[in-house]
Amino acid sequence: MTTTDRNRLTLELSPAVASLLDHISGITGSTKTQIVQTAITDALPDLLARADLLKKRHNELTSQKTQKR
């Protein structure tokens, strides 16, 4: 994958999160970017499931409001 195939994301981290990433980086030898990239990729299925549930609940609530009118 080339750099033109990627999207860049800028994050602001709390000092505590930055310190934890530094710690993990020191142990694993991975860069902080690699650690965050892996964490996001690993978490995507759960994040998508949450988003789908939120959308479903929103649609249910919207439908209920419409039916009460």
Secondary structure, DSSP 8 states (H G I E B T S, - for coil): --GGGS--------HHHHHHHHHHHHHH---HHHHHHHHHHHHHHHHHHHHHHHHHHHHHHHHHHHHH-
